[in-house]
Amino acid sequence: MNMMHGKLRSASRVLLWAALALSAACTQLPTNDIAAPNTASVQQGWRILFDQRSGNCVACHSIPDEKGAKSGIQSTFAPALDGVASRYSTAQLRQWVVDARKINPDTLMPPFAVMLSPQQLTDVLAALQTLR
């Protein structure tokens, strides 16, 4: 029974993200709506990555903290973000966060450009760029 409950919760999560992605599908999402890099706050980016009411990236990704250590509950639903800045350019990271469907049309990652402000997107990108 517990295994079935876990599978239902996982399926519900996938459906929720799919619904969010579909609801944004009709919206044109510009990739240049991120604030100037000199206004980025890495600390704010980290807060957003772990905040359940904003980015909540840990709902799907395993993410090290600012010091590189694993912290809290880490998900394995999506790829781990360890070393993500070494694997992707700044432009690619920006696109993943703004609207990952431009890179991978089959992704379940929601388009965060419709959920986060330009400043929040800039802060998240700044935090991700520290993951080398």
N, C-alpha and C positions, 0 to 999 in steps of 0.2 A: 504494500500500500504506500509506504514512504517513497519508493522508487517512482511509482506512478505520479504521486503528488509532485515530486521534483521535476518530472518530465512535463507535467502540465504547467508548472511555474515557468519553466524554460520556454515552452511554446507560447505562453502568454506574453513573455518579455519580447520574443521575436515578433509576435503580431503587433505589439505596441509600437516597436521601432518601425516596423513596416508601415503602419498606419501614419506615423509621423512623417516618414519619408514620402509617402503618397500624398499626404495633405500639402506638402511643400512642392510637389512635382510641378504644379502649375505656376509656381513663382519663379521668376528669373532671379537667380542669385549671383550678383556680381562678385568677382574674386578680388576686386580692388577696394572693398569697403572696410579695410582694416586700417586702423589709425597709424600714424607715423611711428616707425620703430623707436625713435628716441623718447616716446611717451610710454613705452611698454613697462610694465611692472611684473617682473618674474615672480615675486611673492604673491601678487594677486592672481597670476596665472596658476600657481600651485593651488591656491585656495579654490579656484573654479574647477580645476581638475578633480578635486576630491569632494567638492560640495554637492550633495544630493539634490539641491534645489537649483543648480545651474548646470555646469558641465557634466558632472557625475560620470566622468570617464571611467572611474573604477567599477562602475556597474558592468562593464564589458571587458575592460583591459586590466592587465597587471601593470602597475606603474610603480617605479621606485620613488622614494621621497627625494627631497632636495639634496640629501647627502648620499643618494644612491642606494639606500637600504629599502627593502620591502617594508611596507607599513600597512597595517590594517588588513582588511579582507581584500584579497586580490582575485579578480575574476579571470577565467580562462576562456570566456565566450569569444573574445576577439584577440588578435595578436598582442603579445606583450610589447610595451613601449620602451623597454630598455634599449638604449642605443639608437632610438628612432632618428635622431638628428644626424647620425652617421650614415644612415641608410637613405635618407631623403634630403633633397635640397630644401631651402627655405620656401621656395615657390610650391614645391610638392607638399610640404607640411601644411602650408596655408590652404591649399586645395583640399587636402584630406579633412581639415577642420571646417572649412566653409561649406563644401558640398562634395563629399567623397564619391558621389555617383559620377562625377566627371572623370574620375580615374578608374573606378570599378562600378559599372552600372548595376551589378548584382549585389553590391554591398547592402548590409542592413544598417550601417552607420547613418544616423540622421544628419541632415544638413544643419549644422549649428549656426549658420548665418541667419536662420530664422528664429533662433532661440537665444542667441547672445548678441550683445551690442558690439559695434565695431571695436570699442576699447577692450571689451572682454575677449574678443577674438585675438586682438593684438597681445594681450597678456598671456593667454593660453599658448599662443605661438612662441612667445618669449620663453615660457617655462619648458615647452617641448624642445626648444633649441638647446637647452642645457643637458639634454639626455644624450650624451655621446658615448 
